[in-house]
Amino acid sequence: MPVIVYKPERKVIVDGVQRTIAKHEQWFVRDTSRDFHAAGIIIRKEQLKPGRVKIGNNEFIIIAASFLDQYKGIRREAQIITRKDLGFIIGFCGLTKDSVVVESGVGSGAATILFAKLCKKVHSFEIEQKNIEVAQENMKRLGVKNAVVKKADFYDVKAVKAKNADIVLLDLPEPWKALDTARKCAKLGGYIVAYTPSITQAAKFVSSLSEGMLHERTTEIIDRDWRIKGDAVRPVTADIGHTAFLTIVRRIL
Ligand SMILES: C[S@@+](CC[C@H](N)C(=O)[O-])C[C@H]1O[C@@H](n2cnc3c(N)ncnc32)[C@H](O)[C@@H]1O
């Protein structure tokens, strides 16, 4: 059973002033059949179970890894879609436990796994055999049984056999080339979502839409962390990371 090992922050009072002498650290431990080594400490395999472990002056807290902890640790071959963007797709397109999703490409399977945990069925199409294998390994590790990955070129409408999808997700370099396939796979009233790192890709996708494909919106989900420390309450000083633009189209004909 994978676990999370936490090393809590340690503080001491020196001359009446509180000082941090060890920062909070945490590790995801997938393989608990072996001793865990990190930052100069060893936790024996018999100790790698939920509870508290004292080693020298340090106390560690161990909890069972959740689905999300394991999801964050998936093997990454291709660039994955982040949870902030997947969360938007789920909410905006109204994914439910009865939904059917078609997606391409599968990449590392990050989108596949999160959708499959929430919906009825995911049909994924991928052109690279290596990526299919990585995604399938990740799916197996996360206990996903309601997703199938097939080798196919999603730009080739004849190569893809799928229909009645509530959501068709296109995470491909040239999504405008996949519009005929996406139309074939989406049910009437279903959504087609293009995930494009560049706005020029989004623009080309929108200008390629044919009759009956309603462009609902193109958006970017901006996620900004805040620092909260005493009275210092302000956005974290860092560039706002860009992931991709999301273009949402509804098939109405
Ligand atoms: C950025 S990755 C997808 C990441 C995935 N959505 C995830 O969240 O893990 C893009 C994938 O599209 C695949 N791909 C590119 N062109 C394709 C095509 N014509 N048909 C199917 N898959 C394709 C690539 O091999 C790559 O694995």
The ligand as an ORCA input file, in Angstrom:
! r2SCAN-3c Opt
* xyz 0 1
  C       0.198     16.227    -24.860
  S      -0.022     14.540    -25.147
  C      -1.579     14.154    -24.424
  C      -1.559     14.203    -22.916
  C      -2.803     13.639    -22.256
  N      -3.988     14.393    -22.624
  C      -2.658     13.602    -20.746
  O      -3.368     14.348    -20.043
  O      -1.822     12.828    -20.236
  C      -0.421     14.507    -26.877
  C      -0.485     13.088    -27.408
  O      -1.104     13.098    -28.688
  C      -0.535     12.042    -29.441
  N      -0.849     12.287    -30.853
  C      -0.293     13.206    -31.667
  N      -0.878     13.158    -32.886
  C      -1.835     12.197    -32.828
  C      -2.782     11.682    -33.758
  N      -2.849     12.153    -35.010
  N      -3.636     10.709    -33.351
  C      -3.566     10.224    -32.102
  N      -2.674     10.657    -31.161
  C      -1.822     11.631    -31.523
  C       0.934     12.125    -29.069
  O       1.615     10.938    -29.378
  C       0.863     12.417    -27.561
  O       0.888     11.237    -26.825
*
